[in-house]
Amino acid sequence: ALMVLAFILFTVADPEYAGGVYSAAKSFIARDLGWYYIGLMTFFLAMSVWLVFSRYGDIRLGADDDRPEFTNFAWFSMLFGAGIGIGILFWSIAEPIYHFQSNPFITAENAMTVEAAQIAMRISIFHWGLHGWGLFA
């Protein structure tokens, strides 16, 4: 709570300066730490897959004689429908268009080109493909 309050006070005290600081921080993260973010997502996805297929994937939560209330299919359907379904419905169209017009990997001159379209699809697939779904589920 104190950290959020500090951000709010900093932003309210000098909005223009705070905007510059936040913009510089975002640029630094996107430019210099993008590889780390993608690597970390891949690591967590690999760990999730490993946990599922290792001996730890057979550990049941609850008492020894408890059975799951829902089947695996029902569980994955609920995860998909409640959590990610509406996001895919909206963002499957909006995100590629948004990144086609502007994204951190292209310049203003390269926006709305074939190269921008390819990059936009890569970003969208990264956000809504195995990495995003694996970490969400």
BELBELLIN-V475869 format. One record per residue. N is the residue number from 1. SS is DSSP state (2 for helix, 1 for strand, 0 for the rest). OMEGA is omega in degrees with one decimal (999 if undefined). Layout:
BEGIN
n=N ss=SS omega=OMEGA
n=N ss=SS omega=OMEGA
END
This chain:
BEGIN
n=1 ss=0 omega=179.8
n=2 ss=2 omega=179.7
n=3 ss=2 omega=177.7
n=4 ss=2 omega=178.0
n=5 ss=2 omega=178.1
n=6 ss=2 omega=177.0
n=7 ss=2 omega=-179.8
n=8 ss=2 omega=-179.8
n=9 ss=2 omega=178.3
n=10 ss=2 omega=-178.9
n=11 ss=2 omega=-179.4
n=12 ss=2 omega=-177.6
n=13 ss=2 omega=-180.0
n=14 ss=0 omega=-174.5
n=15 ss=2 omega=-178.4
n=16 ss=2 omega=179.1
n=17 ss=2 omega=179.3
n=18 ss=2 omega=177.6
n=19 ss=2 omega=177.3
n=20 ss=2 omega=179.1
n=21 ss=2 omega=-179.8
n=22 ss=2 omega=178.9
n=23 ss=2 omega=178.3
n=24 ss=2 omega=178.8
n=25 ss=2 omega=178.5
n=26 ss=2 omega=178.9
n=27 ss=2 omega=178.6
n=28 ss=2 omega=-178.9
n=29 ss=2 omega=-178.5
n=30 ss=2 omega=-175.0
n=31 ss=2 omega=-170.9
n=32 ss=2 omega=-177.1
n=33 ss=0 omega=178.8
n=34 ss=2 omega=179.3
n=35 ss=2 omega=-179.5
n=36 ss=2 omega=179.9
n=37 ss=2 omega=-179.9
n=38 ss=2 omega=177.4
n=39 ss=2 omega=179.2
n=40 ss=2 omega=177.3
n=41 ss=2 omega=179.1
n=42 ss=2 omega=177.9
n=43 ss=2 omega=-179.6
n=44 ss=2 omega=176.3
n=45 ss=2 omega=178.7
n=46 ss=2 omega=178.0
n=47 ss=2 omega=178.6
n=48 ss=2 omega=178.7
n=49 ss=2 omega=178.8
n=50 ss=2 omega=179.7
n=51 ss=2 omega=-179.4
n=52 ss=2 omega=-174.1
n=53 ss=2 omega=177.8
n=54 ss=0 omega=179.0
n=55 ss=2 omega=179.3
n=56 ss=2 omega=177.7
n=57 ss=2 omega=-179.9
n=58 ss=2 omega=-179.1
n=59 ss=0 omega=179.2
n=60 ss=0 omega=174.2
n=61 ss=0 omega=-178.7
n=62 ss=0 omega=180.0
n=63 ss=0 omega=-176.9
n=64 ss=0 omega=-177.2
n=65 ss=0 omega=177.8
n=66 ss=0 omega=176.3
n=67 ss=0 omega=179.1
n=68 ss=0 omega=178.6
n=69 ss=0 omega=-176.6
n=70 ss=0 omega=174.8
n=71 ss=0 omega=177.5
n=72 ss=2 omega=179.8
n=73 ss=2 omega=179.7
n=74 ss=2 omega=-180.0
n=75 ss=2 omega=179.6
n=76 ss=2 omega=177.4
n=77 ss=2 omega=178.1
n=78 ss=2 omega=176.9
n=79 ss=2 omega=-178.6
n=80 ss=2 omega=-175.2
n=81 ss=2 omega=-175.3
n=82 ss=2 omega=-172.2
n=83 ss=2 omega=-170.0
n=84 ss=2 omega=-176.3
n=85 ss=2 omega=-178.7
n=86 ss=2 omega=176.5
n=87 ss=2 omega=178.7
n=88 ss=2 omega=-179.9
n=89 ss=2 omega=-178.4
n=90 ss=2 omega=-171.1
n=91 ss=2 omega=177.7
n=92 ss=2 omega=175.8
n=93 ss=2 omega=-172.2
n=94 ss=2 omega=-174.5
n=95 ss=2 omega=177.0
n=96 ss=2 omega=178.3
n=97 ss=2 omega=178.8
n=98 ss=2 omega=-178.8
n=99 ss=2 omega=174.7
n=100 ss=2 omega=-179.3
n=101 ss=2 omega=-176.1
n=102 ss=0 omega=173.3
n=103 ss=0 omega=-174.0
n=104 ss=0 omega=-175.1
n=105 ss=0 omega=179.4
n=106 ss=0 omega=174.7
n=107 ss=0 omega=-179.4
n=108 ss=2 omega=-179.6
n=109 ss=2 omega=-177.4
n=110 ss=2 omega=179.4
n=111 ss=0 omega=176.8
n=112 ss=0 omega=174.4
n=113 ss=0 omega=177.1
n=114 ss=2 omega=178.1
n=115 ss=2 omega=178.9
n=116 ss=2 omega=178.5
n=117 ss=2 omega=179.3
n=118 ss=2 omega=178.7
n=119 ss=2 omega=179.4
n=120 ss=2 omega=179.1
n=121 ss=2 omega=177.3
n=122 ss=2 omega=-180.0
n=123 ss=2 omega=-178.5
n=124 ss=2 omega=178.8
n=125 ss=2 omega=176.2
n=126 ss=2 omega=-177.7
n=127 ss=2 omega=-172.6
n=128 ss=2 omega=-179.5
n=129 ss=0 omega=-176.2
n=130 ss=2 omega=-177.6
n=131 ss=2 omega=-179.8
n=132 ss=2 omega=-179.3
n=133 ss=2 omega=-179.4
n=134 ss=2 omega=179.1
n=135 ss=2 omega=178.7
n=136 ss=2 omega=-175.9
n=137 ss=0 omega=999
END
